[in-house]
Amino acid sequence: MRQFCTVKSAKRSRCDLGIRSSGDLGLLLFAILILLAKDTNRVQRSGADKDALKKTIMEIEERIVRRRTFRSFLQGIPQRLSEIVEHFFYGLGLRIARRPQKWLIGSTVIVLISLSGLYFFRQEKNPVRLWVPQDSDFVRDTDWMFEQLGQGLRIEHMILTADNVLEPKALAKLNDITKQIISVQTADHIAWTDVCFKVPVISGIVHRQKRSDPHDDFFDIAPDSQINSTAFEPSVHADPELYCNIVNNLPKACLLNSILDIWEYNTNAILGKSKEEIVADVNSIKVSPTLGHPLNFTNLLGGITKDEKGRIVSAKAVKTQWAVHINFSKVDMNNFGNDVGTADWATDDVLKWELSYLNVLHENAMLLSSEANVNNTLALWYEAGRSFGDVTFVTMFGNIDILSIGFILMFFYVLVIFSDYNWVGWRVYLTVVGLLCVGGAFIVSISVCSVLGIPYGPVHTSLPFMLLALGVDDNFLIMASWKEIHAHKLNRNKPLEERIALMLGHAGSAISITSLTDVVAFIIGASTILPSLQSFCIYAAFGVLLTFLFQITFYVAFFSIDARRIESKRNSLLPCIVHENFTQTFISPQEELPAKLITKLYSNVVLTTPGKILIVLITIAAASGGIVGILQLQQWFDPAWFIPEHSYLSKYIKVRHAEYPEQGFESMILMGGFNYTAQFPKLLTLAERFSNLSTVESINLWPNDFAKFVRDYFRKDLRNVTLGDAEFQNYLSRFLFSRNGGKYQRNFRFEEDLRCGENAPTILAATIDFVFKRFHGPHQWIPAMDQSKDVARRVGIDGFVTVWSEVFSLWVTDKLIAQEVQRNVLLALVCVMGMTALLIAELQTCFWIFLCVLLTLLNVCGFMYFWGLTIDIASCIGLELGIGLCVDYAAHVAHAFINAASESVSEDRTTRAHIAVRYIGAAVAYGAGSTLLALSMMVFSDSYVFHAFLKIFILVILFGLWHGLFLLPVILSTIGPRSLRSRAAPEKMDDAGDTVISPLNKETES
């Protein structure tokens, strides 16, 4: 019967039914037995029963054929996809090899045309637009402050230290330095008085002596009918016209918080004081003699010692604060910011004066340091608003010359690996072209992104390193494929164009898998909330894609020319010279030293049963350590890490922390857009709640002082009484021109100028200054920031009310960075899984690649803790860079494994794993070595960012190589998928040895 068959030969099909396995045959027999079992007592069957049985068997046959056809279709997808990709690259290589000059010229023209995009190049220098999520409250609040307040303060600091600064000689030296700063001018004749924040000098009113003019005696004698049993206040009790005439003519002086103010900056007066008299003055004087404003001079002292009465008797440090005025409307970060994006807001004149200020302090600090050898303990420490930006800029870009040595070292490294050591075999120009491909990709990516309006940021300086690492990896793969092609004698006799095509056919699919996976990973990473990282990911995606395109076009074209040069026996440096005695030799990849080492290592250790067990145990131990590290990895960022220890700014910060350990973070409550008269009771509630916060060290409450002013002088309780707008503005004007309220003028911005004797104009914006306590980590400052904002919001003021501090730019990022790192890593893993599934289409292989990448990232994040790294902006960017590298190692090995074939019809996994590692292992290791060599010079940099990048890259390379070259071959050799080539592979040639088979070989060798 047709339905039954007998297996006569192992090579024959089991039957004509299309049964391919014992499972299919068993299913058919089982169905027949079920039908026969319906009536075991009947010996003969009717014709109807036989027809039914025949029909059922035919239906089962159809189902088996359909199932087998669908299964065969699914199993054939990876092979067909691989063949399509390799045929594409074979055709591309053939076209390039036939006319390489055309491809070289075309690629060059594209690069030159793309340079026009640099016209739209824009570098982002504003730190708010670089390091802070653009949808955060901080960005919104900062924009509101710039627009509504219009001006701000910038404080410069200097600290003088000694065994005891409260001695005449020490104070006299401080006075000398202070006068030098006051008198210094820039080349543009910008002096301290041109940039300082000016306040009215009211000492003439507070300490005014009675004169003979009868109209001028109300400053000394207050009529009882006016003062209502309160202290005399000129803004309330004096004749408004006369008082305001005096106020409007008051001089203004620069705001300078200095202990020297006690002696009015008079060196002779200081030297004429005894130590006991100086101590008495410091403890008793609470009002600035030169300005007339209240000032607690003891707050300027550090390292203080008190007697039994609580009086300060000595101090080791004294600080001086210079208040600089900033006009926000004139701040242009594009012109005045730095390339690192760490500059503070300032105008050009302020930046120039600060430079002169720093020069004076540097000279004096050096002078005091040289005098320290003669028993002089004085030392000077200082910083300016521009200091952080200056120091970080030098740190980031001052060592570029050192880092460039890494590129030179890598050039020679690649040259040595690529070349045969003779006059013809050195591949100098090919190595240069490989590096030029990376440079061209970098330039074109900048041009394209500039046209798209994507700004360039400071993180992008690391992009050439990453592109170089990926590009050189591709070069090694191409060279490995070239050597593999020539392992076959038949290939050596083929035309050069066909050999180039075979080479690109072999290497193109592997390169495309890793490159396109990296591209998609960076595209996914561009969804980050950090604008600088978002911009970098877009640049990186274009850069990786263009590097890939230039490698398979420009590089392959020059490779063809260089190969033709070698076959023409021309000199590697001077092609016009021909070496007639040169004979090109082809060494089988298996005979090279790396292949021999790999053969011994994997045959005797890695792919043995004990070796497999050992590798799995080491992997489990490393993963366990990674988990332990991740659980302890902290979310932490300190701007001081960006500052080299030998810099003047780092030394100042250390002294400040030592002598002023409790100095907190200056902040303010921003408010505006509401009726202050109607909302004033809520303002008082807001002030009280903030004064009761445990996280607030000190606060200047103008609402409370204003309420007290109105209650004392006008007998009205603003907490329970709502004034009319005109009355409220009248009282506010008097308060702001009073002796105690004048200091709050800078906390208001009015619709018009504030004038003495007139009602205050409509308030556009107001602030309440306060200082957070000194915090010691994100676990303290993030809750403090959130709590303060929550308190401001819950008061219920119908308008704009928030809390702002410059340090919030760091705290906001700290709050979100851990979630951002987790999110980026997870998205990268999904991307790796998706792209490898799409490009390889072999699900088991995709899963093992995914596992290797997952374990690599797990180990990297965990061992970051053991290496002293934290979750911060630098590590987040470093991980984003590392993701692109760790994919490559596993993907190359897995791709080589599924394309490997051996003599074994049963698809011996161990043999194929050995073949894959021998074919691709050296190239992968060379690529990792080139990356390490290029980055090695980072160890000599002072930049924390470069050090963090170097540590992360080392971890990525070490764990990536371990999982890609050791763990993955162990897994594949044990339970790996079937080969895409084993069933259709040609018979093994005598000279070829084990190899990675391309479907192109079958066509071209037949």
FENLIN-V878754 format. One record per residue. N is the residue number from 1. RES is the residue in one small letter. SS is DSSP state (@ for helix, = for strand, . for the rest). Layout:
# FENLIN-V878754
n->[N & N]
res->[RES & RES]
ss->[SS & SS]
This chain:
# FENLIN-V878754
n->[1 & 2 & 3 & 4 & 5 & 6 & 7 & 8 & 9 & 10 & 11 & 12 & 13 & 14 & 15 & 16 & 17 & 18 & 19 & 20 & 21 & 22 & 23 & 24 & 25 & 26 & 27 & 28 & 29 & 30 & 31 & 32 & 33 & 34 & 35 & 36 & 37 & 38 & 39 & 40 & 41 & 42 & 43 & 44 & 45 & 46 & 47 & 48 & 49 & 50 & 51 & 52 & 53 & 54 & 55 & 56 & 57 & 58 & 59 & 60 & 61 & 62 & 63 & 64 & 65 & 66 & 67 & 68 & 69 & 70 & 71 & 72 & 73 & 74 & 75 & 76 & 77 & 78 & 79 & 80 & 81 & 82 & 83 & 84 & 85 & 86 & 87 & 88 & 89 & 90 & 91 & 92 & 93 & 94 & 95 & 96 & 97 & 98 & 99 & 100 & 101 & 102 & 103 & 104 & 105 & 106 & 107 & 108 & 109 & 110 & 111 & 112 & 113 & 114 & 115 & 116 & 117 & 118 & 119 & 120 & 121 & 122 & 123 & 124 & 125 & 126 & 127 & 128 & 129 & 130 & 131 & 132 & 133 & 134 & 135 & 136 & 137 & 138 & 139 & 140 & 141 & 142 & 143 & 144 & 145 & 146 & 147 & 148 & 149 & 150 & 151 & 152 & 153 & 154 & 155 & 156 & 157 & 158 & 159 & 160 & 161 & 162 & 163 & 164 & 165 & 166 & 167 & 168 & 169 & 170 & 171 & 172 & 173 & 174 & 175 & 176 & 177 & 178 & 179 & 180 & 181 & 182 & 183 & 184 & 185 & 186 & 187 & 188 & 189 & 190 & 191 & 192 & 193 & 194 & 195 & 196 & 197 & 198 & 199 & 200 & 201 & 202 & 203 & 204 & 205 & 206 & 207 & 208 & 209 & 210 & 211 & 212 & 213 & 214 & 215 & 216 & 217 & 218 & 219 & 220 & 221 & 222 & 223 & 224 & 225 & 226 & 227 & 228 & 229 & 230 & 231 & 232 & 233 & 234 & 235 & 236 & 237 & 238 & 239 & 240 & 241 & 242 & 243 & 244 & 245 & 246 & 247 & 248 & 249 & 250 & 251 & 252 & 253 & 254 & 255 & 256 & 257 & 258 & 259 & 260 & 261 & 262 & 263 & 264 & 265 & 266 & 267 & 268 & 269 & 270 & 271 & 272 & 273 & 274 & 275 & 276 & 277 & 278 & 279 & 280 & 281 & 282 & 283 & 284 & 285 & 286 & 287 & 288 & 289 & 290 & 291 & 292 & 293 & 294 & 295 & 296 & 297 & 298 & 299 & 300 & 301 & 302 & 303 & 304 & 305 & 306 & 307 & 308 & 309 & 310 & 311 & 312 & 313 & 314 & 315 & 316 & 317 & 318 & 319 & 320 & 321 & 322 & 323 & 324 & 325 & 326 & 327 & 328 & 329 & 330 & 331 & 332 & 333 & 334 & 335 & 336 & 337 & 338 & 339 & 340 & 341 & 342 & 343 & 344 & 345 & 346 & 347 & 348 & 349 & 350 & 351 & 352 & 353 & 354 & 355 & 356 & 357 & 358 & 359 & 360 & 361 & 362 & 363 & 364 & 365 & 366 & 367 & 368 & 369 & 370 & 371 & 372 & 373 & 374 & 375 & 376 & 377 & 378 & 379 & 380 & 381 & 382 & 383 & 384 & 385 & 386 & 387 & 388 & 389 & 390 & 391 & 392 & 393 & 394 & 395 & 396 & 397 & 398 & 399 & 400 & 401 & 402 & 403 & 404 & 405 & 406 & 407 & 408 & 409 & 410 & 411 & 412 & 413 & 414 & 415 & 416 & 417 & 418 & 419 & 420 & 421 & 422 & 423 & 424 & 425 & 426 & 427 & 428 & 429 & 430 & 431 & 432 & 433 & 434 & 435 & 436 & 437 & 438 & 439 & 440 & 441 & 442 & 443 & 444 & 445 & 446 & 447 & 448 & 449 & 450 & 451 & 452 & 453 & 454 & 455 & 456 & 457 & 458 & 459 & 460 & 461 & 462 & 463 & 464 & 465 & 466 & 467 & 468 & 469 & 470 & 471 & 472 & 473 & 474 & 475 & 476 & 477 & 478 & 479 & 480 & 481 & 482 & 483 & 484 & 485 & 486 & 487 & 488 & 489 & 490 & 491 & 492 & 493 & 494 & 495 & 496 & 497 & 498 & 499 & 500 & 501 & 502 & 503 & 504 & 505 & 506 & 507 & 508 & 509 & 510 & 511 & 512 & 513 & 514 & 515 & 516 & 517 & 518 & 519 & 520 & 521 & 522 & 523 & 524 & 525 & 526 & 527 & 528 & 529 & 530 & 531 & 532 & 533 & 534 & 535 & 536 & 537 & 538 & 539 & 540 & 541 & 542 & 543 & 544 & 545 & 546 & 547 & 548 & 549 & 550 & 551 & 552 & 553 & 554 & 555 & 556 & 557 & 558 & 559 & 560 & 561 & 562 & 563 & 564 & 565 & 566 & 567 & 568 & 569 & 570 & 571 & 572 & 573 & 574 & 575 & 576 & 577 & 578 & 579 & 580 & 581 & 582 & 583 & 584 & 585 & 586 & 587 & 588 & 589 & 590 & 591 & 592 & 593 & 594 & 595 & 596 & 597 & 598 & 599 & 600 & 601 & 602 & 603 & 604 & 605 & 606 & 607 & 608 & 609 & 610 & 611 & 612 & 613 & 614 & 615 & 616 & 617 & 618 & 619 & 620 & 621 & 622 & 623 & 624 & 625 & 626 & 627 & 628 & 629 & 630 & 631 & 632 & 633 & 634 & 635 & 636 & 637 & 638 & 639 & 640 & 641 & 642 & 643 & 644 & 645 & 646 & 647 & 648 & 649 & 650 & 651 & 652 & 653 & 654 & 655 & 656 & 657 & 658 & 659 & 660 & 661 & 662 & 663 & 664 & 665 & 666 & 667 & 668 & 669 & 670 & 671 & 672 & 673 & 674 & 675 & 676 & 677 & 678 & 679 & 680 & 681 & 682 & 683 & 684 & 685 & 686 & 687 & 688 & 689 & 690 & 691 & 692 & 693 & 694 & 695 & 696 & 697 & 698 & 699 & 700 & 701 & 702 & 703 & 704 & 705 & 706 & 707 & 708 & 709 & 710 & 711 & 712 & 713 & 714 & 715 & 716 & 717 & 718 & 719 & 720 & 721 & 722 & 723 & 724 & 725 & 726 & 727 & 728 & 729 & 730 & 731 & 732 & 733 & 734 & 735 & 736 & 737 & 738 & 739 & 740 & 741 & 742 & 743 & 744 & 745 & 746 & 747 & 748 & 749 & 750 & 751 & 752 & 753 & 754 & 755 & 756 & 757 & 758 & 759 & 760 & 761 & 762 & 763 & 764 & 765 & 766 & 767 & 768 & 769 & 770 & 771 & 772 & 773 & 774 & 775 & 776 & 777 & 778 & 779 & 780 & 781 & 782 & 783 & 784 & 785 & 786 & 787 & 788 & 789 & 790 & 791 & 792 & 793 & 794 & 795 & 796 & 797 & 798 & 799 & 800 & 801 & 802 & 803 & 804 & 805 & 806 & 807 & 808 & 809 & 810 & 811 & 812 & 813 & 814 & 815 & 816 & 817 & 818 & 819 & 820 & 821 & 822 & 823 & 824 & 825 & 826 & 827 & 828 & 829 & 830 & 831 & 832 & 833 & 834 & 835 & 836 & 837 & 838 & 839 & 840 & 841 & 842 & 843 & 844 & 845 & 846 & 847 & 848 & 849 & 850 & 851 & 852 & 853 & 854 & 855 & 856 & 857 & 858 & 859 & 860 & 861 & 862 & 863 & 864 & 865 & 866 & 867 & 868 & 869 & 870 & 871 & 872 & 873 & 874 & 875 & 876 & 877 & 878 & 879 & 880 & 881 & 882 & 883 & 884 & 885 & 886 & 887 & 888 & 889 & 890 & 891 & 892 & 893 & 894 & 895 & 896 & 897 & 898 & 899 & 900 & 901 & 902 & 903 & 904 & 905 & 906 & 907 & 908 & 909 & 910 & 911 & 912 & 913 & 914 & 915 & 916 & 917 & 918 & 919 & 920 & 921 & 922 & 923 & 924 & 925 & 926 & 927 & 928 & 929 & 930 & 931 & 932 & 933 & 934 & 935 & 936 & 937 & 938 & 939 & 940 & 941 & 942 & 943 & 944 & 945 & 946 & 947 & 948 & 949 & 950 & 951 & 952 & 953 & 954 & 955 & 956 & 957 & 958 & 959 & 960 & 961 & 962 & 963 & 964 & 965 & 966 & 967 & 968 & 969 & 970 & 971 & 972 & 973 & 974 & 975 & 976 & 977 & 978 & 979 & 980 & 981 & 982 & 983 & 984 & 985 & 986 & 987 & 988 & 989 & 990 & 991 & 992 & 993 & 994 & 995 & 996 & 997 & 998 & 999 & 1000 & 1001 & 1002 & 1003 & 1004 & 1005 & 1006]
res->[m & r & q & f & c & t & v & k & s & a & k & r & s & r & c & d & l & g & i & r & s & s & g & d & l & g & l & l & l & f & a & i & l & i & l & l & a & k & d & t & n & r & v & q & r & s & g & a & d & k & d & a & l & k & k & t & i & m & e & i & e & e & r & i & v & r & r & r & t & f & r & s & f & l & q & g & i & p & q & r & l & s & e & i & v & e & h & f & f & y & g & l & g & l & r & i & a & r & r & p & q & k & w & l & i & g & s & t & v & i & v & l & i & s & l & s & g & l & y & f & f & r & q & e & k & n & p & v & r & l & w & v & p & q & d & s & d & f & v & r & d & t & d & w & m & f & e & q & l & g & q & g & l & r & i & e & h & m & i & l & t & a & d & n & v & l & e & p & k & a & l & a & k & l & n & d & i & t & k & q & i & i & s & v & q & t & a & d & h & i & a & w & t & d & v & c & f & k & v & p & v & i & s & g & i & v & h & r & q & k & r & s & d & p & h & d & d & f & f & d & i & a & p & d & s & q & i & n & s & t & a & f & e & p & s & v & h & a & d & p & e & l & y & c & n & i & v & n & n & l & p & k & a & c & l & l & n & s & i & l & d & i & w & e & y & n & t & n & a & i & l & g & k & s & k & e & e & i & v & a & d & v & n & s & i & k & v & s & p & t & l & g & h & p & l & n & f & t & n & l & l & g & g & i & t & k & d & e & k & g & r & i & v & s & a & k & a & v & k & t & q & w & a & v & h & i & n & f & s & k & v & d & m & n & n & f & g & n & d & v & g & t & a & d & w & a & t & d & d & v & l & k & w & e & l & s & y & l & n & v & l & h & e & n & a & m & l & l & s & s & e & a & n & v & n & n & t & l & a & l & w & y & e & a & g & r & s & f & g & d & v & t & f & v & t & m & f & g & n & i & d & i & l & s & i & g & f & i & l & m & f & f & y & v & l & v & i & f & s & d & y & n & w & v & g & w & r & v & y & l & t & v & v & g & l & l & c & v & g & g & a & f & i & v & s & i & s & v & c & s & v & l & g & i & p & y & g & p & v & h & t & s & l & p & f & m & l & l & a & l & g & v & d & d & n & f & l & i & m & a & s & w & k & e & i & h & a & h & k & l & n & r & n & k & p & l & e & e & r & i & a & l & m & l & g & h & a & g & s & a & i & s & i & t & s & l & t & d & v & v & a & f & i & i & g & a & s & t & i & l & p & s & l & q & s & f & c & i & y & a & a & f & g & v & l & l & t & f & l & f & q & i & t & f & y & v & a & f & f & s & i & d & a & r & r & i & e & s & k & r & n & s & l & l & p & c & i & v & h & e & n & f & t & q & t & f & i & s & p & q & e & e & l & p & a & k & l & i & t & k & l & y & s & n & v & v & l & t & t & p & g & k & i & l & i & v & l & i & t & i & a & a & a & s & g & g & i & v & g & i & l & q & l & q & q & w & f & d & p & a & w & f & i & p & e & h & s & y & l & s & k & y & i & k & v & r & h & a & e & y & p & e & q & g & f & e & s & m & i & l & m & g & g & f & n & y & t & a & q & f & p & k & l & l & t & l & a & e & r & f & s & n & l & s & t & v & e & s & i & n & l & w & p & n & d & f & a & k & f & v & r & d & y & f & r & k & d & l & r & n & v & t & l & g & d & a & e & f & q & n & y & l & s & r & f & l & f & s & r & n & g & g & k & y & q & r & n & f & r & f & e & e & d & l & r & c & g & e & n & a & p & t & i & l & a & a & t & i & d & f & v & f & k & r & f & h & g & p & h & q & w & i & p & a & m & d & q & s & k & d & v & a & r & r & v & g & i & d & g & f & v & t & v & w & s & e & v & f & s & l & w & v & t & d & k & l & i & a & q & e & v & q & r & n & v & l & l & a & l & v & c & v & m & g & m & t & a & l & l & i & a & e & l & q & t & c & f & w & i & f & l & c & v & l & l & t & l & l & n & v & c & g & f & m & y & f & w & g & l & t & i & d & i & a & s & c & i & g & l & e & l & g & i & g & l & c & v & d & y & a & a & h & v & a & h & a & f & i & n & a & a & s & e & s & v & s & e & d & r & t & t & r & a & h & i & a & v & r & y & i & g & a & a & v & a & y & g & a & g & s & t & l & l & a & l & s & m & m & v & f & s & d & s & y & v & f & h & a & f & l & k & i & f & i & l & v & i & l & f & g & l & w & h & g & l & f & l & l & p & v & i & l & s & t & i & g & p & r & s & l & r & s & r & a & a & p & e & k & m & d & d & a & g & d & t & v & i & s & p & l & n & k & e & t & e & s]
ss->[. & . & . & . & . & . & . & . & . & . & . & . & . & . & . & . & . & . & . & . & . & @ & @ & @ & @ & @ & @ & @ & @ & @ & @ & @ & @ & @ & @ & @ & @ & @ & @ & . & . & . & . & . & . & . & @ & @ & @ & @ & @ & @ & @ & @ & @ & @ & @ & @ & @ & @ & @ & @ & @ & @ & @ & @ & @ & @ & @ & @ & @ & @ & @ & @ & @ & @ & @ & @ & @ & @ & @ & @ & @ & @ & @ & @ & @ & @ & @ & @ & @ & @ & @ & @ & @ & @ & @ & @ & . & @ & @ & @ & @ & @ & @ & @ & @ & @ & @ & @ & @ & @ & @ & @ & @ & @ & @ & @ & @ & @ & . & . & = & . & . & . & @ & @ & @ & . & . & . & . & . & . & . & @ & @ & @ & @ & @ & @ & @ & @ & @ & @ & @ & @ & . & . & = & = & = & = & = & = & = & = & = & = & = & . & . & . & . & . & . & @ & @ & @ & @ & @ & @ & @ & @ & @ & @ & @ & @ & @ & @ & @ & @ & . & = & . & . & . & . & . & = & @ & @ & @ & @ & = & . & = & = & = & . & . & @ & @ & @ & @ & . & . & . & . & . & . & . & @ & @ & @ & @ & @ & @ & . & . & . & . & @ & @ & @ & @ & . & . & . & . & . & . & @ & @ & @ & @ & . & . & @ & @ & @ & @ & @ & @ & @ & @ & @ & . & . & . & = & = & = & . & = & = & . & @ & @ & @ & @ & @ & . & . & . & @ & @ & @ & @ & @ & . & . & . & @ & @ & @ & @ & @ & @ & @ & @ & @ & @ & . & . & = & . & . & . & . & . & . & = & . & . & @ & @ & @ & @ & = & = & . & . & = & = & . & . & . & . & . & = & = & = & . & . & = & = & = & = & = & = & = & = & = & = & = & @ & @ & @ & . & . & @ & @ & @ & @ & . & . & . & . & . & . & . & . & . & . & . & @ & @ & @ & @ & @ & @ & @ & @ & @ & @ & @ & @ & @ & @ & @ & @ & @ & @ & @ & @ & @ & @ & @ & @ & @ & @ & @ & . & . & . & . & = & = & = & = & = & . & . & . & @ & @ & @ & @ & @ & @ & @ & @ & @ & @ & @ & . & . & @ & @ & @ & @ & @ & @ & @ & @ & @ & @ & @ & @ & @ & @ & @ & @ & @ & @ & @ & . & . & . & . & . & . & . & . & . & @ & @ & @ & @ & @ & @ & @ & @ & @ & @ & @ & @ & @ & @ & @ & @ & @ & @ & @ & @ & @ & @ & @ & @ & . & . & . & . & = & . & @ & @ & @ & @ & @ & @ & @ & @ & @ & @ & @ & @ & @ & @ & @ & @ & @ & @ & @ & @ & @ & @ & @ & @ & @ & @ & @ & @ & . & . & . & @ & @ & @ & @ & . & . & . & @ & @ & @ & @ & @ & @ & @ & @ & @ & @ & @ & @ & @ & @ & @ & @ & @ & @ & @ & @ & @ & @ & @ & @ & @ & @ & @ & @ & @ & @ & . & . & . & . & . & @ & @ & @ & @ & @ & @ & @ & @ & @ & @ & @ & @ & @ & @ & @ & @ & @ & @ & @ & @ & @ & @ & @ & @ & @ & @ & @ & @ & @ & @ & @ & @ & @ & @ & @ & @ & @ & . & . & = & . & . & . & . & . & . & . & = & . & . & . & . & . & . & . & . & . & . & @ & @ & @ & . & @ & @ & @ & @ & @ & @ & @ & @ & @ & @ & @ & @ & @ & @ & . & . & @ & @ & @ & @ & @ & @ & @ & @ & @ & @ & @ & @ & @ & @ & @ & @ & @ & @ & @ & @ & @ & @ & @ & @ & . & . & = & . & . & . & @ & @ & @ & @ & . & . & . & . & . & @ & @ & @ & @ & @ & @ & @ & @ & @ & @ & @ & @ & . & . & . & . & . & = & = & = & = & = & = & = & = & . & . & . & @ & @ & @ & @ & @ & @ & @ & @ & @ & @ & @ & @ & @ & @ & @ & @ & . & . & . & . & = & = & = & = & . & . & @ & @ & @ & @ & @ & @ & @ & @ & @ & @ & @ & @ & @ & . & . & . & . & . & . & . & . & . & . & @ & @ & @ & @ & @ & @ & @ & @ & @ & @ & @ & @ & . & . & . & . & . & @ & @ & @ & @ & @ & @ & = & = & = & . & . & . & . & . & . & . & . & . & . & . & . & = & = & = & = & = & = & = & = & = & = & . & . & . & . & . & @ & @ & @ & @ & @ & @ & @ & @ & @ & @ & @ & @ & @ & @ & @ & @ & @ & . & . & . & . & . & = & = & = & = & = & . & . & . & @ & @ & @ & @ & @ & @ & @ & @ & @ & @ & @ & @ & @ & @ & @ & @ & @ & @ & @ & @ & @ & @ & @ & @ & @ & @ & @ & @ & @ & @ & @ & @ & @ & . & . & @ & @ & @ & @ & @ & @ & @ & @ & @ & @ & @ & @ & @ & @ & @ & @ & @ & @ & @ & @ & @ & @ & @ & @ & . & . & . & . & = & . & @ & @ & @ & @ & @ & @ & @ & @ & @ & @ & @ & @ & @ & @ & @ & @ & @ & @ & @ & @ & @ & @ & @ & @ & @ & @ & . & = & = & . & . & . & . & . & . & . & @ & @ & @ & @ & @ & @ & @ & @ & @ & @ & @ & @ & @ & @ & @ & @ & @ & @ & @ & @ & @ & @ & @ & @ & @ & @ & @ & @ & @ & @ & @ & @ & . & . & . & @ & @ & @ & @ & @ & @ & @ & @ & @ & @ & @ & @ & @ & @ & @ & @ & @ & @ & @ & @ & @ & @ & @ & @ & @ & @ & @ & @ & @ & @ & @ & @ & . & . & . & . & . & . & . & . & . & . & . & . & . & . & . & . & . & . & . & = & = & . & . & @ & @ & @ & @ & @ & @ & @ & .]
